[in-house]
Amino acid sequence: MQKEALILEPSTNTHVLEADKIEMKKLGNGIIKLKITGNGIVTHGEHGTIKTEAENVIKYIQQEINPISGIMQNAFD
């Protein structure tokens, strides 16, 4: 069975989630709800590899103010 992959934070050093099946729902304000079937493995070159412990996961993308534009935006690595 081929694994599904989902990029959690698109940046120069991305966080990638791989599992048998991944369902994603955007909840707004940088928050996504994930339903993971099978082992959810998150890889990130800088932080190593982690495994999810639950079928349902909430992912929050940090928001911060851009110092140039003064607008709130996603804060990726």
Stockholm file with secondary structure:
# STOCKHOLM 1.0

chainA/1-77         MQKEALILEPSTNTHVLEADKIEMKKLGNGIIKLKITGNGIVTHGEHGTIKTEAENVIKYIQQEINPISGIMQNAFD
#=GR chainA/1-77 SS CCCEEEEEECSTTCEEEEESEEEEEEEETTEEEEEEESCCEEEETTTEEEECCSSEEEEECCEEECTTTCCEEECCC
#=GC SS_cons        CCCEEEEEECSTTCEEEEESEEEEEEEETTEEEEEEESCCEEEETTTEEEECCSSEEEEECCEEECTTTCCEEECCC
//
